[in-house]
Amino acid sequence: MSNMSVVSGASVVSGVPTVVVPESVRFKAACPDCRERFELAAGAIRLAVGASRRTTFYSFTCPQCGAAVRKPAGERIVELLTRGGVRTLRLHAGL
């Protein structure tokens, strides 16, 4: 199970809906090593989408302890991260 969630969303200014630009989107995350909880900007997260659930994951560096963190990403997490502007790497099998 993942601890990833979107922190910011769309807002309404003067009755007109506005869309949040990717740079302002932040995600809640947690480090399995130091157990610290924090928020990360989209630019601090990388998403790798493979051919299967086992090869689809997101990764980041813990801002507290510096650990390299890699967690599995199901369909919902992939959707949240891509909509939030996280850079995505599509993994392809060699022929």
C-alpha positions as CSV (number, residue, x, y, z in Angstrom):
1,M,0.0,0.0,0.0
2,S,1.3,3.4,-0.9
3,N,1.4,6.6,1.2
4,M,1.3,8.9,-1.9
5,S,-1.4,11.5,-2.2
6,V,-1.9,14.8,-4.0
7,V,-1.8,17.8,-1.6
8,S,-3.0,20.6,-3.9
9,G,-5.8,20.8,-6.5
10,A,-7.8,23.3,-8.6
11,S,-9.1,26.5,-7.2
12,V,-11.7,29.1,-8.2
13,V,-10.8,32.7,-8.6
14,S,-13.5,35.3,-9.3
15,G,-15.9,32.5,-10.2
16,V,-13.6,31.1,-12.9
17,P,-12.0,27.7,-12.2
18,T,-8.2,27.6,-12.6
19,V,-6.0,24.7,-13.1
20,V,-2.9,24.3,-10.8
21,V,0.3,24.2,-12.8
22,P,2.5,21.2,-12.2
23,E,5.2,23.1,-10.4
24,S,2.7,23.9,-7.6
25,V,1.5,20.3,-7.1
26,R,3.0,18.6,-4.0
27,F,2.7,15.0,-3.0
28,K,2.6,13.5,0.5
29,A,5.2,10.7,1.0
30,A,7.0,8.8,3.7
31,C,10.4,7.2,4.0
32,P,10.5,3.5,4.9
33,D,14.1,4.0,6.4
34,C,13.7,6.9,8.8
35,R,9.8,6.9,8.8
36,E,9.7,10.6,8.3
37,R,6.6,12.0,6.5
38,F,7.0,15.0,4.2
39,E,5.7,16.7,1.0
40,L,7.5,16.5,-2.3
41,A,7.2,18.7,-5.4
42,A,6.5,16.8,-8.7
43,G,10.1,17.5,-9.8
44,A,11.5,15.5,-6.9
45,I,9.8,12.3,-7.9
46,R,10.5,9.9,-10.9
47,L,7.9,7.5,-12.2
48,A,9.0,4.4,-14.2
49,V,6.2,2.6,-16.1
50,G,7.1,-1.0,-17.1
51,A,5.3,-3.8,-18.9
52,S,3.9,-5.2,-15.6
53,R,3.0,-4.2,-12.1
54,R,6.3,-5.5,-10.9
55,T,8.2,-3.1,-13.1
56,T,6.1,0.0,-12.5
57,F,7.4,2.1,-9.6
58,Y,8.1,5.7,-8.4
59,S,11.2,6.8,-6.7
60,F,12.6,9.8,-4.8
61,T,15.3,10.7,-2.3
62,C,14.2,11.2,1.3
63,P,14.8,14.9,2.2
64,Q,15.4,13.9,5.8
65,C,17.9,11.0,5.7
66,G,19.0,11.0,2.0
67,A,17.9,7.4,1.4
68,A,17.0,6.4,-2.2
69,V,13.3,5.3,-2.0
70,R,11.6,3.1,-4.6
71,K,8.0,2.1,-4.2
72,P,5.5,0.1,-6.4
73,A,3.0,2.2,-8.3
74,G,-0.4,0.8,-9.1
75,E,-2.7,2.3,-11.7
76,R,-4.1,5.0,-9.3
77,I,-0.7,6.2,-8.3
78,V,0.5,6.3,-11.9
79,E,-2.6,8.4,-12.7
80,L,-2.0,10.8,-9.8
81,L,1.7,11.3,-10.5
82,T,1.3,11.8,-14.3
83,R,-1.5,14.3,-13.8
84,G,0.6,16.1,-11.2
85,G,3.4,16.6,-13.7
86,V,5.9,13.9,-12.4
87,R,8.4,13.0,-15.1
88,T,7.7,9.5,-16.5
89,L,10.0,7.0,-18.0
90,R,8.4,4.3,-20.1
91,L,10.4,1.1,-19.8
92,H,10.4,-1.1,-23.0
93,A,11.6,-4.7,-23.4
94,G,14.4,-5.2,-25.9
95,L,13.5,-7.1,-29.1
